[in-house]
Amino acid sequence: MSTWTSYYLPQTLAEALAILQTDPHSKVIAGGTDLLLELQQGRHAPVRTLVDLSAIAELQKLEQRKEALWIGAAVPLNRVVAWQPTRQFATALFEAASLIGGPQVRNVATLGGNVAHALPAADGAIALLALDAQVILATPEGQRVQPLLACYAGPGKTALQRTEIIVAFLVPLSQSGEASAFRRVMRPQGVAIAIQNLGVWLRREDDCIGDIRIAIGPAGPVPFRAHQTEEALRGKPLTEETLDEAEKALLAEARFRTSPHRATAEYRVHLAGILLRQTLQTAWQRTQMDLEKEAVSLSVKG
C-alpha cells in the first residue's frame, strides 16, 4: 500500500488552497471511499500529502435557496438523503444517493468525491446531470460556477486542476408540474458501480412533456446527456408510441460497451430501454400526483 506522509485538516478554503499550491504532491480528500481504496490496491499514483476538506464549514452546508438547493461537496451522503428538501425538490438525487454503497459508506462518502472520481456511471453524477446541477469551484484565482460535465476529461479522468476544489452543487428546485426520478441495475452481490443507471427530469404541460432532461451511464467516456432522446420526447404525450420512438433515439445516440466485470454491451442495450421506460413513467406519475395535490389545495382554499 502506498501511504501518505503528511495529513492536513484545514479549517478554511483559503488554507486548503494554500497547501495545494505549495505542495505539488498533495491531493484533496473528503470521505476517501474511493481514493483510500485505490491507494491500498495500488491503482493510484503515490500521494505524499492528504488535504482533508471535511472540516471546512462552507463544504458542509445544506441550504434551500429561492431557486436552488446548495449542497456542500463534502456533506456525507447520509445527510443529503435525510435532508427533506432533497426528497422534495431533487427526488432523482435522493434516490441515487440512497443507493450509493451501503450505510457505512454513505456515512462518509460525498457528492464531491462522486463527481471528482469522474466515473461515467457514478450514481450521484447521473442524477445531478439530469437535474441540471451547476458546480461551484474554488480556485487560487477565486470561485467560479460551471456545468457539471465541465468537470470530466474521460473515464476516471477529471478535468479539474489539482489546485481546484469542488465547493458545492447548485441544484434547481423542482417547481409545480415538474418531477424527477432515478433507477439503476446492479450486480445482485455488490454495491459498486451500476451496470446501468438513468436519471430523468421532466416538466409536464397539460398532457404533454413540455421539457425534459435524460442522463444515462455508462454510455460513453463521461456521464451521458441524451439530447436526441429528449428531442424525441419534448412536446409529446407519454404514449406507447412515444416511448418506442424515445427508445430508438436513445439506442441510436448512446454508446454501450462490454465490461468484463459487469455486463456485455448487448445486455446494456436491453437494460437501457427498460430503464428509460420505467424512469420516464415514474417521473410522469409524480407530476400527476403533484398536480392533483395542487388542485386539492386550491379547492380547499376556495
N, C-alpha and C positions, 0 to 999 in steps of 0.2 A: 504494500500500500504506500502510495506517495503522500506523505503527510506534510502539513504546513509547519512553518517555524514561528510565525507571528500571527497574532489574532487581535483585532481591534473591535471595540464596541462603541462607535461614535454616537454622540447624542444629537447631532445636527447634520443636515445635508452638507453644509459648508465644511464641517470636519471630515466627513466621509469623502467628499470630492478632493480635499487637500491630500488625503492619504493616497487615493488613486493616482493623483498627478505626480506624487513624489516617489511612489514605489511601482516600477514597471512590472513587477511580478505579483501584484495584488489582484484580488478578484472579490467581487461582492457576493454575499450570501445572505439569505433570509431564513427560509425553512431548511434548506440544504438537502431536501429529499431526493433531488437529482444529482447535485454536484458531489456530495459526500459518497454516494454510491458509485459514481463514475470514478472518483479518485481511488476508492477501495478496490475496484475491479481493474484499475489500470487503463481505463478508457478515456482519461482526460490528461492533458499535459500537466506536469507538476505545478503546483501553486505554492508560492512561498508565504504569501500573506493573505489571510482572510479578513474581509471587512464586513462585519455583521451589521445589517441595516435594521434589525428588529427593534432597536431602542429609539429610533428616530420617530418622533411623535407625528410628523406630517405623513409618514408612510403607514401609520396605524389608524388613520381617520376613516370613519364611515359617516357620510353626511348626505342627507337628502336636500338637494337644492331645487330651485324653481323649475329647471328644465332637465336636470340630470342627477344621477347618483354619483357621488365622489367615493370611489372605493380605493383605499390606500393599497399600494402594491405589496406591502408586507403584512397585510391583515391575514391571519390564518384563515383557511377556507371554512373551518367550522363556524367562525364569526360571520363570514359572508352568508353562509347558509342560514344561520339563526336570525339574521337581521331581517325583520319583516319587510322593509322596502325592497329587498332583493326579490322575494317571492311575489310581491305585489306589482312591482314596476319592471322587473327584469327576470321573468319566470324562466326563460331559457338558461340564464346564468345560474339561477337557483338549482335547476335540475342538473346542469352539468357539474357544478361544484359539489353537489351531493354525491356524485358518482366517482369523483377522483380519489383513487386509493381506497384505503379503509379508514376507520375512525381515527386511528393513531396518526396516520399520515396527514389527515385533514386538520389535526390539531396544530401542525407546524407548517404544512405546505401553503404556498401563497400563489395568487394570480400573477404577481410579478415574475416569480420563478417559472410558472407555467408558460408564460409568453417568452421570457428570456431564453429558455431552453430551446425554443424555436423548432419544435417538432410539428409536422404538418397536420397531425390528428390530435393534438392536445385538446382535451375536452373544454377547458376554460377558454382557450383561444377561439375555438369554433363558435362557442356561444357568444363571446364578445364581438366576433366579426359579424354574426347575424344581427346583433343589436346595434351595430354601427358605433361601437365604443371608440373613443379617442384616447390617446396615450399622452400623459404629461411626463416629460423628461427633464431631469436636472443635468445640466452640463456646466463645465467651467465658465462658459460664456453667459449662462443664465438658463431659465426654463423655457421650454417650447412645447407646443401641442402638435401632435402628428397623428395620422391614421394608423390603425393597428398594423396593417400589412407593411408599413414602412419599417417595422422592427425586424423583418425577415430578409435573409440573403439566400436561403436554401435550406434543405433538410438538416436540422440540427445546427444551423449557422445563423447567428444573429447579425443583423445589420447595425446594431448598437455598438458604439465605440466603448473601449474598456473604461474610459473616464466618464461615461454617461450612466445615469441611474434612473430607472423607472420609478416615478413618484406615486402615480395614481392612474386610475382609469375613470374617464367620464362616460357614463352610460346613460343615454337619453331615456327619460321616463316614458313608459308606455301610456298613451292617452286613451280616452274613451274610443271604443271601436278598434283598438289595436291589441295584439297579443303575440306571444312568442312561445316556442316550445323547443325541446331538445331531446333527442333519442340517440342511443348508441347500441352496438352489438359487441359483446366481449367474449373472449375465451372463457368458458364456464369456470375454469380452475384458477383464473388470475384476476388481478386488479391493476394491470399495467395499461399500456396504450390500447385504445379501442381498435377492433378490427375495422369498424366503420362507424362514423358518427355524423350527425346532421343537425343543424340548428336553423330555425325559421323565425322570422318576424314578419307580420303582415298587418295591414290596415284594411279594414272592411268598409266598403262604401255601398250601402244598400245590400244587394245580393251579389256583389262582385268584389274581387280583390283589387282594391284601389292602389296599393303599393305593397312591395314585398322584398325581403332580403333572404337569401339562402346561402348558408355556408356548409361545406362538407369536407371531411378529411378521413383518410388521406386520399387526395385526388390530384396530387401534384406535389411539387417540392416544398410548397408552403401552404398554409391554410387556404382553402379554395373558395372564392366567392362565385356562385353560379349565375352570372349575369344573363346568359342566354335563356336559362331556365326561368329566371324571374320575368323576362320579357314574354315568355310563352304563357305566363300566368296573369300578368298585370292586365287589369281591365276586364277580366273574365270571371264568370261564376265558377265555383268549385264543383264541377260535374265530373263524371267518369271520363268523358271525352277530354276535358281539360287536363285531368290527371294523366291520361295517356300521352297527350302532347308534351306535358312537362317532363315526364319520364324519358321520352325520346330525346328531348333537348338536353337533359342532364347527362345522359349516356353519350351524347354526341360531343359535349364540351369537356367533360371531366376525363381525367386520365388515371385509370386504376392500374396498380402494379401488383405483382405477386410478391408476398413476403414469406420467406421460408419459415418464419416463426409464428405467423398469424393466419394468413389466408391467401388463396390464389386470386388473381385478377378477375377470373370468371365469377368466383363467389362474391367478390366485392361488387361487381356489376349487378348481380342478383340482389344483394342487400340494398344497394343504392336506391333502386326503385321502391322497395318496400319501405325503407326509412323515409323517403320523400313523401309517400302517400300518408303514412301514419303521422308524421310530424305536421304536415300541412293540415290534415283533418283535425288534429288536436288543437292547433292554433286557431283554426276556423271556429271550432266549437267554443273555444274560450271567448272569442269575440262575441258570439251569440249570447253566451251567459252574461257577459259584461253589458251588452245592450239591454237584455231582459232586466237585469238589476237596476239599470238606469231608468228604464220605463216604470218599474215598480216604485222607485224613489220619487219620480215626478208625479205619479198618480197619488201617492201618499201626501205629498206637499200640496197637490191640487185640492 
